[in-house]
């Protein structure tokens, strides 16, 4: 039985996608706010944001550019909220990667302002969702924050996204692939029709990424790139919107959350850690539940991830020199009470997870 009444935010009010989406969006942005806060973080996209500010001014807006974001953390969001209020900002434009998009959504939510997301890569679906991940100023994951609604406007301009390093798209592929491996466990037996459809969409998205991921990375001007980039940044978000709270992340994201507790992993992207988490989850399903399909999936994903240049072991995640105590810290956090990891249909202790993190990517020698 499903609940008689459910409320969920499925999608942004308006999505503009394709070549030239940004200039097309300018009149809509100005209608949402003439004094927007333009939020960004990365030095590598500073010039891009400067151009966005010029475009906004030419369209009749008076943007307030802010560089005061280290992470999506309360230590930064508090001062940013004060600055936005003092400057009379009437909207928030978040232009950047996942943490900028999350910070912009959360700031707009707290201030009651319209939110415009402008992804500058396809590394996550954060530009779409009514959810933000909150971190410490040092970059350690704290928890998720549910928002009232998805952004008022999402602008996915291919020309902007194409400028991002190929590594960001590979990371997005890993993050989006996880949708299937997690949703099929958490929600595969759901009787809710929308959740069932979200799970099947996740399977179709995985198939697309496995088939075309490598081609997309090889040619950012090809049709495969468009399908893969939009799959990672848009379709993955739609899956979360349709599935809602009943279609949840499981161990792959829990492993990501644990890995962020170690500073040595902060040079890795969100999806890179999630992709490793998928391999760990599959190892747990294989070893603790005797799931042969999980073993087959892991053998399929390992070479695919390596072809994309994704980290598939602790060394590649920056943890070659990690102590046993540090790895246990990761596992304790991932297994803490209320963790998504406990949506697995079997019990997992921190020591089980430690064994999985070490053993997930080990090549087995056939007798």
VOPAGU-2260 file (C-alpha; in pm, 1 decimal, decimal comma):
REM VOPAGU-2260
SITE   aa  ch    i         X         Y         Z
SITE  UNK   A    0       0,0       0,0       0,0
SITE  UNK   A    1     117,1     352,1     -76,4
SITE  UNK   A    2      47,2     647,1     148,8
SITE  UNK   A    3    -280,7     823,5      61,2
SITE  UNK   A    4    -102,9    1156,9      22,4
SITE  UNK   A    5     258,5    1221,5     -73,0
SITE  UNK   A    6     428,3    1549,7    -151,3
SITE  UNK   A    7     750,4    1560,3    -350,8
SITE  UNK   A    8     932,7    1806,3    -571,9
SITE  UNK   A    9    1000,8    1624,8    -897,2
SITE  UNK   A   10    1173,7    1873,7   -1123,7
SITE  UNK   A   11    1283,3    2234,9   -1171,2
SITE  UNK   A   12    1002,8    2466,3   -1280,3
SITE  UNK   A   13    1184,4    2529,8   -1610,7
SITE  UNK   A   14    1477,7    2347,0   -1772,4
SITE  UNK   A   15    1667,3    2505,7   -2061,8
SITE  UNK   A   16    1917,5    2272,4   -2226,2
SITE  UNK   A   17    2134,2    2271,4   -2536,0
SITE  UNK   A   18    2373,8    2500,3   -2718,8
SITE  UNK   A   19    2304,4    2861,4   -2629,6
SITE  UNK   A   20    2078,4    2781,8   -2334,3
SITE  UNK   A   21    2244,7    3051,0   -2121,2
SITE  UNK   A   22    2169,2    3351,0   -2348,6
SITE  UNK   A   23    1817,4    3217,1   -2397,5
SITE  UNK   A   24    1776,3    3202,4   -2020,8
SITE  UNK   A   25    1869,2    3565,3   -1952,3
SITE  UNK   A   26    1517,6    3712,3   -1989,4
SITE  UNK   A   27    1379,5    3442,8   -1758,2
SITE  UNK   A   28    1653,1    3508,5   -1503,0
SITE  UNK   A   29    1584,0    3881,3   -1501,4
SITE  UNK   A   30    1214,2    3810,6   -1450,7
SITE  UNK   A   31    1304,5    3604,4   -1142,0
SITE  UNK   A   32    1540,9    3863,7    -993,3
SITE  UNK   A   33    1709,8    4185,1   -1103,8
SITE  UNK   A   34    1962,3    4180,9    -819,8
SITE  UNK   A   35    2082,2    3818,8    -813,7
SITE  UNK   A   36    2364,0    3680,6    -604,3
SITE  UNK   A   37    2600,8    3506,1    -846,3
SITE  UNK   A   38    2760,4    3228,7    -644,6
SITE  UNK   A   39    3074,5    3043,1    -747,3
SITE  UNK   A   40    3379,1    2880,1    -597,9
SITE  UNK   A   41    3641,4    2735,1    -832,3
SITE  UNK   A   42    3927,7    2951,5    -955,2
SITE  UNK   A   43    3919,2    2758,1   -1282,0
SITE  UNK   A   44    3570,6    2889,5   -1360,2
SITE  UNK   A   45    3631,8    3248,0   -1240,3
SITE  UNK   A   46    3661,1    3381,8   -1595,0
SITE  UNK   A   47    3344,7    3202,0   -1697,4
SITE  UNK   A   48    3153,2    3358,5   -1408,4
SITE  UNK   A   49    3286,6    3700,0   -1499,0
SITE  UNK   A   50    3137,1    3655,2   -1844,6
SITE  UNK   A   51    2807,8    3542,8   -1692,9
SITE  UNK   A   52    2804,0    3861,0   -1483,8
SITE  UNK   A   53    2864,2    4074,8   -1792,2
SITE  UNK   A   54    2582,7    3895,6   -1974,4
SITE  UNK   A   55    2348,8    3955,0   -1681,4
SITE  UNK   A   56    2433,2    4325,3   -1673,9
SITE  UNK   A   57    2367,8    4355,5   -2045,3
SITE  UNK   A   58    2030,3    4189,4   -1991,1
SITE  UNK   A   59    1934,9    4453,0   -1733,5
SITE  UNK   A   60    2030,2    4281,2   -1407,9
SITE  UNK   A   61    2266,5    4406,7   -1135,2
SITE  UNK   A   62    2439,1    4088,5   -1018,7
SITE  UNK   A   63    2637,1    4064,6    -695,0
SITE  UNK   A   64    2929,3    3829,0    -752,0
SITE  UNK   A   65    3047,8    3629,9    -449,3
SITE  UNK   A   66    3363,2    3424,2    -406,0
SITE  UNK   A   67    3310,5    3355,6     -34,5
SITE  UNK   A   68    3238,2    2985,3     -63,2
SITE  UNK   A   69    3485,5    2720,0      47,4
SITE  UNK   A   70    3233,0    2440,6      81,7
SITE  UNK   A   71    2860,6    2384,5     124,1
SITE  UNK   A   72    2892,2    2444,7     497,4
SITE  UNK   A   73    2714,1    2656,8     756,0
SITE  UNK   A   74    3031,2    2854,4     828,3
SITE  UNK   A   75    3012,7    2991,1     473,0
SITE  UNK   A   76    2637,5    2997,6     419,7
SITE  UNK   A   77    2576,2    3219,3     722,5
SITE  UNK   A   78    2797,2    3508,5     607,7
SITE  UNK   A   79    2676,9    3466,5     248,0
SITE  UNK   A   80    2316,8    3500,5     361,7
SITE  UNK   A   81    2407,1    3820,1     547,0
SITE  UNK   A   82    2587,7    3960,6     243,8
SITE  UNK   A   83    2298,2    3875,7      12,7
SITE  UNK   A   84    2046,9    4039,4     243,2
SITE  UNK   A   85    2260,9    4350,8     288,4
SITE  UNK   A   86    2304,0    4386,2     -88,7
SITE  UNK   A   87    1929,7    4351,3    -148,3
SITE  UNK   A   88    1963,1    4034,1    -354,5
SITE  UNK   A   89    1632,7    3899,0    -481,4
SITE  UNK   A   90    1751,8    3569,8    -635,4
SITE  UNK   A   91    2041,8    3325,7    -618,8
SITE  UNK   A   92    2230,7    3202,7    -924,8
SITE  UNK   A   93    2458,3    2907,2    -850,2
SITE  UNK   A   94    2710,9    2856,5   -1130,8
SITE  UNK   A   95    2955,0    2571,9   -1075,6
SITE  UNK   A   96    2987,9    2210,3    -969,0
SITE  UNK   A   97    2790,6    2007,9    -720,4
SITE  UNK   A   98    2890,8    2186,9    -402,1
SITE  UNK   A   99    2822,4    2531,5    -551,3
SITE  UNK   A  100    2484,7    2414,1    -679,2
SITE  UNK   A  101    2396,3    2264,0    -340,2
SITE  UNK   A  102    2509,3    2578,6    -159,1
SITE  UNK   A  103    2306,1    2798,7    -392,2
SITE  UNK   A  104    1993,3    2588,5    -347,6
SITE  UNK   A  105    2031,3    2581,3      29,3
SITE  UNK   A  106    2098,0    2955,3      48,4
SITE  UNK   A  107    1794,7    3034,0    -167,3
SITE  UNK   A  108    1586,8    2798,4      46,9
SITE  UNK   A  109    1690,0    2969,4     368,9
SITE  UNK   A  110    1636,5    3321,0     230,2
SITE  UNK   A  111    1311,7    3239,7      52,0
SITE  UNK   A  112    1450,9    3352,5    -284,6
SITE  UNK   A  113    1418,7    3213,9    -638,6
SITE  UNK   A  114    1700,2    2975,7    -732,2
SITE  UNK   A  115    1870,7    2941,2   -1069,4
SITE  UNK   A  116    2123,7    2661,7   -1118,3
SITE  UNK   A  117    2383,9    2677,3   -1395,7
SITE  UNK   A  118    2595,9    2358,8   -1392,7
SITE  UNK   A  119    2944,6    2410,1   -1535,3
SITE  UNK   A  120    3004,7    2035,4   -1559,7
SITE  UNK   A  121    2805,5    1712,9   -1577,7
SITE  UNK   A  122    2971,1    1574,2   -1264,8
SITE  UNK   A  123    2647,1    1547,0   -1062,9
SITE  UNK   A  124    2271,5    1599,8   -1086,8
SITE  UNK   A  125    2280,4    1866,0    -811,9
SITE  UNK   A  126    2146,5    2130,1   -1050,9
SITE  UNK   A  127    1815,5    1942,7   -1062,8
SITE  UNK   A  128    1732,1    1815,5    -716,7
SITE  UNK   A  129    1549,9    1943,4    -407,9
SITE  UNK   A  130    1833,0    1820,9    -187,2
SITE  UNK   A  131    2163,2    1960,5     -62,4
SITE  UNK   A  132    2460,2    1787,8      97,6
SITE  UNK   A  133    2603,3    1973,6     395,4
SITE  UNK   A  134    2973,9    1948,7     482,1
SITE  UNK   A  135    3217,9    2081,9     739,3
SITE  UNK   A  136    3444,1    2371,2     628,3
SITE  UNK   A  137    3715,7    2108,0     582,4
SITE  UNK   A  138    3501,1    1905,5     340,4
SITE  UNK   A  139    3378,0    1618,3     559,4
SITE  UNK   A  140    3019,4    1511,4     490,2
SITE  UNK   A  141    2766,0    1590,2     764,5
SITE  UNK   A  142    2424,8    1507,6     620,0
SITE  UNK   A  143    2152,5    1575,1     364,7
SITE  UNK   A  144    1912,1    1867,9     377,1
SITE  UNK   A  145    1572,2    1827,9     208,0
SITE  UNK   A  146    1451,7    2145,9      36,1
SITE  UNK   A  147    1098,8    2270,0     -27,3
SITE  UNK   A  148    1133,7    2254,6    -404,3
SITE  UNK   A  149    1365,1    2202,5    -697,3
SITE  UNK   A  150    1526,4    2511,0    -855,3
SITE  UNK   A  151    1303,3    2762,9   -1032,0
SITE  UNK   A  152    1525,8    2744,9   -1338,4
SITE  UNK   A  153    1798,9    2505,2   -1450,1
SITE  UNK   A  154    2022,9    2619,2   -1735,2
SITE  UNK   A  155    2224,7    2336,2   -1888,9
SITE  UNK   A  156    2421,0    2506,2   -2163,9
SITE  UNK   A  157    2627,2    2256,1   -2358,9
SITE  UNK   A  158    2885,1    2520,6   -2447,4
SITE  UNK   A  159    2947,5    2595,5   -2078,3
SITE  UNK   A  160    2954,9    2232,0   -1968,9
SITE  UNK   A  161    3180,3    2126,0   -2254,9
SITE  UNK   A  162    3458,2    2345,9   -2115,5
SITE  UNK   A  163    3487,5    2126,9   -1805,2
SITE  UNK   A  164    3769,3    1870,6   -1779,6
SITE  UNK   A  165    3683,5    1520,9   -1906,0
SITE  UNK   A  166    3741,7    1395,6   -1553,1
SITE  UNK   A  167    3421,6    1568,6   -1438,6
SITE  UNK   A  168    3212,4    1378,8   -1693,6
SITE  UNK   A  169    3372,7    1049,7   -1591,6
SITE  UNK   A  170    3282,9    1133,4   -1232,3
SITE  UNK   A  171    2925,7    1210,5   -1337,3
SITE  UNK   A  172    2902,5     875,2   -1513,3
SITE  UNK   A  173    3005,6     692,4   -1195,6
SITE  UNK   A  174    2756,3     890,4    -986,3
SITE  UNK   A  175    2473,7     827,0   -1233,9
SITE  UNK   A  176    2555,4     456,3   -1273,2
SITE  UNK   A  177    2512,4     425,0    -896,2
SITE  UNK   A  178    2144,0     518,9    -934,9
SITE  UNK   A  179    2064,2     169,9   -1064,1
SITE  UNK   A  180    2280,6     -29,0    -823,7
SITE  UNK   A  181    2140,2     156,6    -523,8
SITE  UNK   A  182    1776,9     203,4    -631,7
SITE  UNK   A  183    1740,4    -160,1    -734,7
SITE  UNK   A  184    1836,9    -260,0    -378,9
SITE  UNK   A  185    1646,7       5,4    -184,3
SITE  UNK   A  186    1335,2      18,7    -401,0
SITE  UNK   A  187    1335,5    -268,1    -650,8
SITE  UNK   A  188    1047,8    -444,4    -473,3
SITE  UNK   A  189     840,9    -130,7    -414,8
SITE  UNK   A  190     472,5    -146,9    -503,6
SITE  UNK   A  191     462,0     226,8    -575,3
SITE  UNK   A  192     420,1     280,1    -948,6
SITE  UNK   A  193     629,8     595,2    -968,5
SITE  UNK   A  194     909,4     433,9    -770,6
SITE  UNK   A  195     900,0     131,0   -1001,7
SITE  UNK   A  196     931,2     361,3   -1301,7
SITE  UNK   A  197    1220,3     550,3   -1140,7
SITE  UNK   A  198    1406,2     224,2   -1080,9
SITE  UNK   A  199    1359,4     119,8   -1442,8
SITE  UNK   A  200    1474,4     460,5   -1563,1
SITE  UNK   A  201    1787,6     408,1   -1355,1
SITE  UNK   A  202    1848,8      77,5   -1533,2
SITE  UNK   A  203    1807,2     237,9   -1875,6
SITE  UNK   A  204    2040,8     519,5   -1777,7
SITE  UNK   A  205    2303,1     269,4   -1663,0
SITE  UNK   A  206    2278,1      88,7   -1996,6
SITE  UNK   A  207    2323,2     413,6   -2189,0
SITE  UNK   A  208    2628,6     509,0   -1986,0
SITE  UNK   A  209    2789,7     167,1   -2025,7
SITE  UNK   A  210    2732,2     177,8   -2401,1
SITE  UNK   A  211    2828,8     537,9   -2473,0
SITE  UNK   A  212    3037,4     661,4   -2181,5
SITE  UNK   A  213    3370,7     596,0   -2345,7
SITE  UNK   A  214    3262,1     754,8   -2675,8
SITE  UNK   A  215    3133,7    1061,1   -2491,5
SITE  UNK   A  216    3468,5    1117,3   -2325,1
SITE  UNK   A  217    3652,6    1068,5   -2652,8
SITE  UNK   A  218    3450,7    1330,6   -2843,1
SITE  UNK   A  219    3291,9    1618,0   -2648,1
SITE  UNK   A  220    3138,1    1747,0   -2970,2
SITE  UNK   A  221    2963,3    1421,4   -3058,8
SITE  UNK   A  222    2604,4    1309,8   -3007,9
SITE  UNK   A  223    2710,3    1053,0   -2747,8
SITE  UNK   A  224    2851,1    1335,1   -2535,1
SITE  UNK   A  225    2513,6    1511,9   -2536,9
SITE  UNK   A  226    2325,7    1198,8   -2433,8
SITE  UNK   A  227    2574,0    1105,9   -2162,9
SITE  UNK   A  228    2618,3    1456,3   -2020,9
SITE  UNK   A  229    2243,9    1516,9   -2006,4
SITE  UNK   A  230    2195,0    1169,0   -1862,4
SITE  UNK   A  231    2433,8    1244,9   -1576,7
SITE  UNK   A  232    2314,7    1598,7   -1500,3
SITE  UNK   A  233    1944,6    1582,3   -1588,9
SITE  UNK   A  234    1807,0    1228,1   -1616,2
SITE  UNK   A  235    1975,3    1123,8   -1293,0
SITE  UNK   A  236    1802,2    1413,8   -1119,8
SITE  UNK   A  237    1466,8    1321,8   -1271,7
SITE  UNK   A  238    1505,5     966,8   -1138,9
SITE  UNK   A  239    1552,5    1105,9    -789,4
SITE  UNK   A  240    1256,5    1339,4    -833,5
SITE  UNK   A  241    1016,9    1069,9    -952,2
SITE  UNK   A  242    1141,1     814,0    -701,3
SITE  UNK   A  243    1135,6    1062,5    -414,1
SITE  UNK   A  244    1216,4     955,8     -61,0
SITE  UNK   A  245    1116,1     596,9    -140,8
SITE  UNK   A  246    1394,9     558,3    -396,9
SITE  UNK   A  247    1705,7     611,2    -190,5
SITE  UNK   A  248    2080,9     580,4    -200,0
SITE  UNK   A  249    2235,9     279,7     -27,4
SITE  UNK   A  250    2595,0     171,6      39,3
SITE  UNK   A  251    2769,9     347,0    -251,5
SITE  UNK   A  252    2686,9     692,4    -119,9
SITE  UNK   A  253    2744,6     582,0     238,9
SITE  UNK   A  254    3100,0     484,8     139,9
SITE  UNK   A  255    3141,8     827,3     -22,6
SITE  UNK   A  256    3025,6     993,1     297,3
SITE  UNK   A  257    3273,2     792,5     499,8
SITE  UNK   A  258    3562,4     862,2     264,7
SITE  UNK   A  259    3509,4    1238,6     296,9
SITE  UNK   A  260    3603,4    1212,3     664,0
SITE  UNK   A  261    3968,1    1174,0     555,3
SITE  UNK   A  262    4136,8    1483,0     412,4
SITE  UNK   A  263    4346,5    1266,1     180,7
SITE  UNK   A  264    4037,8    1193,6     -31,1
SITE  UNK   A  265    3933,6    1557,4     -76,7
SITE  UNK   A  266    4119,2    1577,7    -406,2
SITE  UNK   A  267    3877,3    1319,9    -548,8
SITE  UNK   A  268    3545,4    1423,7    -698,4
SITE  UNK   A  269    3208,0    1322,7    -554,6
SITE  UNK   A  270    3134,1    1069,5    -828,9
SITE  UNK   A  271    3481,2     919,8    -807,6
SITE  UNK   A  272    3418,9     828,5    -445,0
SITE  UNK   A  273    3063,8     710,9    -521,8
SITE  UNK   A  274    3192,8     490,8    -806,0
SITE  UNK   A  275    3433,4     321,0    -568,6
SITE  UNK   A  276    3139,5     286,5    -331,1
SITE  UNK   A  277    2943,8      99,3    -599,0
SITE  UNK   A  278    3224,6    -156,6    -622,7
SITE  UNK   A  279    3226,8    -190,3    -244,1
SITE  UNK   A  280    2848,8    -233,6    -231,4
SITE  UNK   A  281    2861,4    -505,4    -495,6
SITE  UNK   A  282    3136,7    -684,4    -300,6
SITE  UNK   A  283    2918,7    -674,9      11,6
SITE  UNK   A  284    2622,2    -816,1    -180,4
SITE  UNK   A  285    2841,8   -1089,9    -322,7
SITE  UNK   A  286    3024,3   -1188,5      -5,9
SITE  UNK   A  287    2755,6   -1136,6     260,2
SITE  UNK   A  288    2444,4   -1227,2      60,8
SITE  UNK   A  289    2584,8   -1471,2    -194,9
SITE  UNK   A  290    2457,2   -1257,9    -484,3
SITE  UNK   A  291    2616,9   -1391,0    -802,1
SITE  UNK   A  292    2469,5   -1109,4   -1013,2
SITE  UNK   A  293    2654,3    -861,6    -792,9
SITE  UNK   A  294    2979,8   -1042,8    -861,7
SITE  UNK   A  295    2910,0   -1030,7   -1234,9
SITE  UNK   A  296    2825,7    -660,4   -1219,2
SITE  UNK   A  297    3148,4    -584,6   -1033,2
SITE  UNK   A  298    3353,0    -767,7   -1295,8
SITE  UNK   A  299    3174,2    -565,2   -1563,1
SITE  UNK   A  300    3222,4    -228,8   -1393,3
SITE  UNK   A  301    3589,2    -265,8   -1299,4
SITE  UNK   A  302    3731,3    -245,8   -1654,6
SITE  UNK   A  303    3472,2      16,6   -1750,9
SITE  UNK   A  304    3571,5     243,1   -1462,4
SITE  UNK   A  305    3939,4     192,9   -1538,4
SITE  UNK   A  306    3884,5     285,6   -1902,5
SITE  UNK   A  307    3722,1     610,0   -1786,3
SITE  UNK   A  308    4015,2     681,7   -1554,6
SITE  UNK   A  309    3807,0     642,5   -1238,3
SITE  UNK   A  310    3970,3     532,4    -911,7
SITE  UNK   A  311    3904,2     166,6    -836,3
SITE  UNK   A  312    4118,9     111,6    -528,1
SITE  UNK   A  313    4224,0     285,8    -208,8
SITE  UNK   A  314    4556,0     397,4    -352,8
SITE  UNK   A  315    4387,5     582,0    -638,5
SITE  UNK   A  316    4165,9     756,0    -381,9
SITE  UNK   A  317    4473,3     896,3    -210,3
SITE  UNK   A  318    4470,4     643,0      71,3
SITE  UNK   A  319    4785,2     443,9      -3,9
SITE  UNK   A  320    4934,8     568,2     321,2
SITE  UNK   A  321    4617,7     552,0     530,1
SITE  UNK   A  322    4648,6     376,7     862,7
SITE  UNK   A  323    4416,5     100,3     975,2
SITE  UNK   A  324    4266,4     339,0    1230,5
SITE  UNK   A  325    4187,9     590,8     956,8
SITE  UNK   A  326    4017,4     328,3     742,0
SITE  UNK   A  327    3818,2     217,1    1044,4
SITE  UNK   A  328    3711,6     580,5    1091,7
SITE  UNK   A  329    3573,5     577,1     738,4
SITE  UNK   A  330    3386,3     253,8     804,9
SITE  UNK   A  331    3243,4     366,2    1138,3
SITE  UNK   A  332    3102,8     680,2     978,9
SITE  UNK   A  333    2959,9     487,9     683,6
SITE  UNK   A  334    2797,2     240,6     924,5
SITE  UNK   A  335    2672,5     496,2    1176,2
SITE  UNK   A  336    2310,5     483,0    1293,4
SITE  UNK   A  337    2075,0     610,6    1026,0
SITE  UNK   A  338    2327,4     562,2     745,2
SITE  UNK   A  339    2199,9     481,2     397,3
SITE  UNK   A  340    2417,4     169,0     411,9
SITE  UNK   A  341    2161,7       4,0     637,2
SITE  UNK   A  342    1913,0      -5,7     348,6
SITE  UNK   A  343    2100,7    -314,1     233,2
SITE  UNK   A  344    1883,0    -621,1     303,4
SITE  UNK   A  345    2146,8    -766,7     536,5
SITE  UNK   A  346    2351,8    -644,6     830,4
SITE  UNK   A  347    2691,1    -484,8     768,9
SITE  UNK   A  348    2937,3    -416,3    1049,4
SITE  UNK   A  349    3231,7    -174,1    1018,9
SITE  UNK   A  350    3473,7    -467,1     993,7
SITE  UNK   A  351    3268,4    -611,0     705,1
SITE  UNK   A  352    3292,3    -278,6     527,1
SITE  UNK   A  353    3665,8    -258,3     587,4
SITE  UNK   A  354    3709,8    -600,0     428,5
SITE  UNK   A  355    3497,4    -488,0     134,1
SITE  UNK   A  356    3697,1    -168,9      81,1
SITE  UNK   A  357    4017,7    -368,6      70,1
SITE  UNK   A  358    3878,6    -661,2    -127,1
SITE  UNK   A  359    3629,6    -496,3    -363,2
SITE  UNK   A  360    3874,7    -433,6    -643,1
SITE  UNK   A  361    4111,5    -726,8    -594,2
SITE  UNK   A  362    4143,6    -940,7    -905,2
SITE  UNK   A  363    4053,2   -1300,0    -833,8
SITE  UNK   A  364    4268,4   -1570,8    -974,6
SITE  UNK   A  365    4058,5   -1846,7   -1124,7
SITE  UNK   A  366    4167,0   -2193,6   -1027,0
